[in-house]
């Protein structure tokens, strides 16, 4: 409701105001996944990309894995973007040295936003970069 400007806080009146007809006309069958999808689509592109990469790992991804990926120019800024999302959006949280989606439906919603061809390419690129980092770290 807030993002659709149907519920707003008035600083002048120091209270919440709303359009009751607009609120009543809202469909209540909107799923959590749809709400999360809308929220993600309103985020900056770099946040969307960072969440997409994180979603490829499932519910949790270690910061050290993301830092390995950041050695490639394709994946620069992942940790910074996810840190910003932790502070501003609340869809993902920091737990020790890992980023964890707040709920599996959030992770699934983000993952399902990735076009299937792009998803395959993203998984491939993640795999290639991680393999490069393993090979580089074990060079003699």
C-alpha positions in Angstrom: 0.0 0.0 0.0 2.8 2.4 0.8 4.7 1.7 -2.4 1.5 2.3 -4.4 0.9 5.6 -2.5 -2.4 4.4 -1.1 -1.1 4.6 2.5 1.1 7.6 3.4 2.4 9.2 6.5 1.6 12.9 6.7 4.3 14.9 8.5 1.9 17.9 8.7 -0.9 15.9 10.4 1.6 13.6 12.2 -0.5 10.5 11.3 -1.1 7.9 8.6 -3.5 8.9 5.9 -5.1 6.6 3.2 -7.6 6.4 0.5 -10.1 4.0 1.9 -11.7 3.2 -1.4 -8.3 2.4 -3.0 -7.5 0.2 0.0 -10.8 -1.6 -0.1 -10.4 -2.2 -3.8 -7.0 -3.9 -3.3 -7.0 -7.6 -4.0 -6.1 -9.6 -1.0 -5.2 -12.7 -2.9 -1.8 -11.3 -3.7 0.8 -13.8 -2.6 3.9 -13.1 -0.6 6.0 -14.1 -3.7 4.1 -11.4 -5.8 4.7 -8.8 -3.1 8.4 -9.7 -2.9 8.7 -9.7 -6.7 7.2 -6.2 -6.9 9.6 -5.0 -4.1 12.6 -6.4 -6.0 11.6 -4.8 -9.3 11.5 -1.4 -7.6 15.1 -1.8 -6.4 18.1 -0.4 -8.2 19.5 -2.7 -10.9 22.7 -3.4 -8.9 20.6 -4.6 -5.9 18.5 -6.8 -8.2 21.6 -8.3 -9.7 23.2 -9.0 -6.3 20.1 -10.6 -5.0 19.9 -12.7 -8.2 23.4 -14.0 -7.7 22.8 -14.7 -4.0 19.6 -16.6 -4.9 21.6 -19.0 -7.1 23.2 -20.3 -3.9 19.9 -21.0 -2.2 18.9 -19.5 1.2 22.5 -18.7 2.3 25.7 -17.6 0.7 29.0 -16.9 2.4 30.6 -13.5 2.0 33.9 -15.3 1.2 32.3 -16.9 -1.9 31.0 -13.6 -3.0 34.4 -12.0 -2.5 35.9 -14.7 -4.7 33.3 -13.8 -7.4 34.1 -10.1 -7.1 37.6 -10.7 -8.5 35.8 -10.8 -11.9 34.5 -7.6 -13.3 31.2 -9.3 -14.0 30.5 -9.6 -10.3 32.0 -6.4 -8.8 30.1 -4.8 -6.0 28.1 -7.9 -4.8 29.0 -7.6 -1.1 28.4 -3.8 -1.0 25.0 -4.1 -2.7 23.9 -6.9 -0.4 25.1 -4.9 2.6 23.0 -2.0 1.4 20.0 -4.3 1.0 20.5 -5.6 4.6 20.3 -2.0 5.8 17.6 -0.6 3.6 15.3 -3.4 2.4 15.3 -6.2 4.9 14.9 -9.0 2.4 18.2 -10.5 3.3 20.1 -10.4 6.5 23.7 -10.8 7.6 24.4 -13.8 9.9 28.0 -13.9 10.8 29.9 -14.0 7.5 26.9 -15.1 5.5 24.0 -13.4 3.8 20.7 -15.2 4.5 17.4 -14.6 2.8 14.7 -13.8 5.4 12.4 -16.4 4.0 12.5 -19.1 1.4 9.7 -17.4 -0.5 11.9 -14.3 -0.9 14.7 -16.4 -2.3 12.4 -18.2 -4.7 10.7 -15.0 -5.8 14.1 -13.5 -6.6 15.3 -16.7 -8.3 12.2 -16.9 -10.4 12.6 -13.3 -11.7 15.7 -14.5 -13.6 14.9 -15.5 -17.1 15.7 -19.2 -17.6 18.3 -18.6 -20.3 19.9 -15.8 -18.1 19.7 -18.2 -15.1 21.6 -20.9 -16.9 24.2 -18.3 -18.0 24.5 -16.9 -14.5 25.0 -20.4 -12.9 27.7 -21.1 -15.6 29.5 -17.8 -15.0 29.4 -18.3 -11.2 30.9 -21.8 -11.7 33.6 -20.6 -14.1 34.7 -17.8 -11.7 34.8 -20.1 -8.7 36.8 -22.7 -10.6 39.2 -19.9 -11.7 39.7 -18.9 -8.1 40.4 -22.5 -7.0 42.9 -23.0 -9.8 44.6 -19.7 -9.0 44.8 -20.5 -5.3 46.4 -23.9 -6.0 48.9 -22.8 -8.6 52.5 -24.0 -7.8 
